[in-house]
């Protein structure tokens, strides 16, 4: 919700005031709910929005209705409203760094209470705290980013093979509990994608090829074969293959 940090930006959700540009267009939020009365509205990082947005949500959660600048009433009774927040994330992270987890959880709730007014929190059906992702899940996240890179390389006729040890190396390099899974996209780009750019543009992979990534010591190891190398290997393999003979 960082795009709604300013007061005038919040007004776009219910429509601009009379005399302002866009007055006749209605509100982004009210129009969307009117067109889709059975919907889920997700507001990400709600704490970054201007306080006026909280005031709007108070009305929605209290009466189930919201009036736009033209006087039209949008019905929110069949809308599921979900808000995410990083408030309390720092306190919750302490539970993963050797500090009592129960204490970290209580401190995160205290941080949420400091961030939002009681009348707002009192209208929420539930406050759900998500735990940090465990290693097994995070390894799958790393694999997901690697798979995305594989699909990109297919367009360059490059096949990418990554061993489990390399996946583990990427995990260890990017694992930061306080930041969740986000760093892994950067780690894959930094240590694999960037390393292959020159080879694709000017090196062995200009016409495609095969890249095998494993680990050697504390580093990633790249084995790169050009398209020509692969063709040559196929020719050699075909020559070495014994001919089949039949008896009459």
C-alpha positions as CSV (number, residue, x, y, z in Angstrom):
1,X,0.0,0.0,0.0
2,X,3.0,2.3,-0.4
3,X,1.3,4.0,-3.3
4,X,-1.4,5.3,-0.9
5,X,1.0,7.0,1.5
6,X,-0.3,10.4,0.6
7,X,-3.7,11.8,1.5
8,X,-4.7,12.6,-2.1
9,X,-3.8,9.1,-3.2
10,X,-6.2,7.5,-0.8
11,X,-9.0,9.6,-2.2
12,X,-8.7,7.6,-5.5
13,X,-10.1,4.6,-3.7
14,X,-13.5,6.3,-3.2
15,X,-13.2,8.9,-5.9
16,X,-11.8,12.4,-6.1
17,X,-13.6,15.2,-4.3
18,X,-15.9,17.6,-6.3
19,X,-13.9,20.0,-8.4
20,X,-10.9,17.7,-8.6
21,X,-9.7,15.8,-11.7
22,X,-11.3,12.4,-11.9
23,X,-14.4,13.3,-9.8
24,X,-16.8,11.7,-12.3
25,X,-14.7,8.5,-12.6
26,X,-15.7,7.1,-9.2
27,X,-13.4,5.3,-6.8
28,X,-11.0,2.4,-7.7
29,X,-12.1,0.4,-4.6
30,X,-15.8,1.2,-4.6
31,X,-16.1,0.6,-8.4
32,X,-14.2,-2.7,-8.2
33,X,-16.4,-4.0,-5.4
34,X,-19.6,-2.9,-7.1
35,X,-18.6,-4.8,-10.2
36,X,-17.4,-7.8,-8.2
37,X,-19.5,-8.0,-5.0
38,X,-18.3,-11.5,-4.1
39,X,-14.5,-10.9,-3.9
40,X,-11.4,-11.0,-1.9
41,X,-9.6,-7.6,-1.4
42,X,-5.9,-7.9,-0.4
43,X,-4.2,-4.8,1.0
44,X,-0.5,-5.5,1.3
45,X,1.6,-3.8,4.0
46,X,-1.3,-1.8,5.3
47,X,0.9,0.1,7.8
48,X,2.5,2.0,4.9
49,X,-0.8,3.6,3.9
50,X,-2.0,7.1,5.0
51,X,-4.1,7.1,8.2
52,X,-7.1,8.1,6.1
53,X,-7.2,4.7,4.6
54,X,-7.7,3.2,8.1
55,X,-10.6,5.5,8.6
56,X,-12.2,4.3,5.4
57,X,-11.7,0.7,6.5
58,X,-13.3,1.4,9.9
59,X,-16.5,2.3,8.0
60,X,-16.3,-0.7,5.8
61,X,-15.8,-3.1,8.7
62,X,-18.4,-1.5,10.8
63,X,-21.3,-1.1,8.4
64,X,-20.3,-3.3,5.4
65,X,-20.8,-0.3,3.1
66,X,-18.7,2.5,1.6
67,X,-20.0,5.6,-0.2
68,X,-18.0,7.0,-3.1
69,X,-17.6,10.7,-4.0
70,X,-20.7,10.5,-6.2
71,X,-22.9,9.2,-3.5
72,X,-23.0,5.7,-4.8
73,X,-23.0,3.0,-2.1
74,X,-20.7,-0.1,-2.5
75,X,-21.8,-3.2,-0.6
76,X,-18.9,-4.9,1.2
77,X,-21.1,-7.5,3.0
78,X,-19.8,-10.3,0.7
79,X,-16.2,-9.1,0.5
80,X,-13.4,-10.8,2.4
81,X,-10.9,-8.2,3.4
82,X,-7.3,-9.3,4.1
83,X,-4.6,-7.0,5.2
84,X,-0.9,-7.9,5.6
85,X,1.6,-6.0,7.8
86,X,5.3,-6.2,8.7
87,X,4.5,-4.7,12.1
88,X,6.0,-6.9,14.7
89,X,8.2,-8.8,12.2
90,X,11.4,-7.7,13.9
91,X,10.1,-8.8,17.3
92,X,8.9,-12.2,15.9
93,X,12.3,-12.8,14.2
94,X,13.9,-12.8,17.6
95,X,12.2,-16.1,18.3
96,X,14.2,-17.7,15.5
97,X,17.5,-16.4,16.7
98,X,17.7,-18.1,20.1
99,X,15.4,-15.9,22.0
100,X,12.2,-17.3,23.6
101,X,9.7,-17.8,20.8
102,X,6.7,-17.2,23.0
103,X,8.2,-13.9,24.1
104,X,8.9,-13.0,20.5
105,X,5.2,-13.7,19.6
106,X,3.9,-11.6,22.4
107,X,6.2,-8.7,21.5
108,X,5.1,-8.8,17.9
109,X,1.5,-8.5,19.0
110,X,2.5,-5.6,21.2
111,X,4.1,-3.9,18.2
112,X,0.9,-4.4,16.2
113,X,-1.1,-2.7,19.0
114,X,1.3,0.2,19.0
115,X,1.0,0.5,15.2
116,X,-2.8,0.4,14.9
117,X,-5.6,2.0,16.9
118,X,-7.7,-0.1,19.2
119,X,-11.0,0.6,17.3
120,X,-9.3,-0.7,14.1
121,X,-7.9,-3.9,15.7
122,X,-11.3,-4.5,17.5
123,X,-13.0,-4.8,14.1
124,X,-10.7,-7.5,12.8
125,X,-12.0,-11.1,13.0
126,X,-8.5,-12.4,13.5
127,X,-4.8,-11.5,13.6
128,X,-2.9,-14.4,12.0
129,X,0.9,-14.5,12.6
130,X,2.9,-16.5,10.1
131,X,5.9,-18.4,11.2
132,X,9.2,-18.3,9.4
133,X,9.5,-20.8,6.6
134,X,11.4,-23.9,7.4
135,X,14.4,-25.2,5.5
136,X,12.5,-27.8,3.5
137,X,10.2,-25.2,2.1
138,X,12.9,-22.7,1.5
139,X,14.9,-25.2,-0.5
140,X,11.8,-25.6,-2.7
141,X,11.7,-21.8,-3.1
142,X,15.3,-21.9,-4.3
143,X,14.4,-24.7,-6.8
144,X,11.5,-22.6,-8.0
145,X,13.8,-19.7,-8.9
146,X,16.2,-22.0,-10.6
147,X,13.4,-23.6,-12.6
148,X,12.3,-20.1,-13.7
149,X,15.9,-19.4,-14.9
150,X,15.9,-22.8,-16.7
151,X,12.8,-21.7,-18.7
152,X,14.5,-18.4,-19.6
153,X,17.6,-20.2,-20.8
154,X,15.5,-22.5,-23.1
155,X,14.9,-19.5,-25.3
156,X,18.6,-19.2,-25.7
157,X,18.8,-23.0,-26.5
158,X,20.7,-23.5,-23.2
159,X,20.0,-26.5,-20.9
160,X,20.7,-25.9,-17.3
161,X,21.3,-28.7,-14.8
162,X,21.8,-27.9,-11.1
163,X,22.8,-30.5,-8.5
164,X,21.3,-30.8,-5.0
165,X,24.5,-29.7,-3.5
166,X,24.4,-26.5,-5.6
167,X,20.8,-25.9,-4.4
168,X,22.0,-26.3,-0.8
169,X,24.8,-23.9,-1.5
170,X,22.4,-21.2,-2.8
171,X,20.2,-21.8,0.2
172,X,23.1,-21.3,2.6
173,X,24.2,-18.2,0.7
174,X,20.8,-16.5,0.8
175,X,19.2,-17.7,4.0
176,X,18.3,-14.7,6.2
177,X,15.3,-15.5,8.5
178,X,14.3,-11.9,8.9
179,X,13.9,-11.5,5.2
180,X,12.1,-14.7,4.3
181,X,12.3,-16.1,0.8
182,X,12.9,-12.8,-1.1
183,X,16.7,-12.9,-1.1
184,X,16.9,-16.2,-3.0
185,X,15.8,-14.6,-6.3
186,X,18.7,-12.2,-6.0
187,X,21.1,-15.0,-5.1
188,X,20.1,-17.1,-8.1
189,X,20.5,-14.1,-10.4
190,X,23.8,-13.0,-8.8
191,X,25.6,-16.4,-8.7
192,X,24.1,-18.2,-11.7
193,X,22.4,-15.9,-14.2
194,X,25.1,-13.1,-14.1
195,X,27.8,-15.7,-14.4
196,X,26.3,-17.0,-17.7
197,X,25.6,-13.7,-19.4
198,X,29.0,-13.3,-21.0
199,X,29.1,-17.0,-22.1
200,X,25.7,-16.5,-23.8
201,X,26.6,-13.3,-25.5
202,X,30.3,-13.8,-26.3
203,X,31.4,-17.3,-25.2
204,X,30.6,-21.0,-25.6
205,X,26.8,-20.6,-25.3
206,X,26.2,-18.1,-28.2
207,X,24.6,-20.9,-30.1
208,X,23.2,-22.8,-27.1
209,X,24.6,-25.6,-25.1
210,X,24.6,-27.3,-21.7
211,X,25.5,-26.0,-18.3
212,X,26.0,-28.3,-15.3
213,X,26.3,-26.6,-11.9
214,X,27.6,-28.4,-8.9
215,X,29.8,-27.5,-5.9
216,X,33.6,-27.7,-5.5
217,X,34.7,-26.8,-2.0
218,X,32.9,-23.6,-0.9
219,X,32.2,-22.5,-4.4
220,X,29.8,-23.2,-7.3
221,X,31.4,-25.2,-10.1
222,X,30.3,-24.6,-13.7
223,X,30.8,-27.1,-16.5
224,X,29.9,-25.5,-19.8
225,X,29.6,-27.3,-23.1
226,X,28.8,-25.5,-26.3
227,X,26.3,-26.7,-28.9
228,X,29.3,-27.7,-31.1
229,X,30.8,-29.8,-28.3
230,X,27.5,-31.6,-27.8
231,X,27.2,-32.4,-31.6
232,X,30.8,-33.7,-31.6
233,X,30.1,-35.9,-28.7
234,X,27.0,-37.3,-30.4
235,X,29.1,-38.1,-33.5
236,X,31.8,-39.9,-31.5
237,X,29.1,-41.8,-29.6
238,X,27.5,-42.9,-32.9
239,X,30.8,-44.1,-34.3
240,X,31.7,-46.1,-31.1
241,X,28.3,-47.8,-31.0
242,X,28.6,-51.4,-32.2
243,X,26.8,-52.4,-35.4
244,X,24.0,-55.0,-35.0
245,X,24.5,-58.1,-37.1
246,X,21.9,-60.7,-37.9
247,X,22.3,-64.4,-38.8
248,X,20.5,-65.8,-41.7
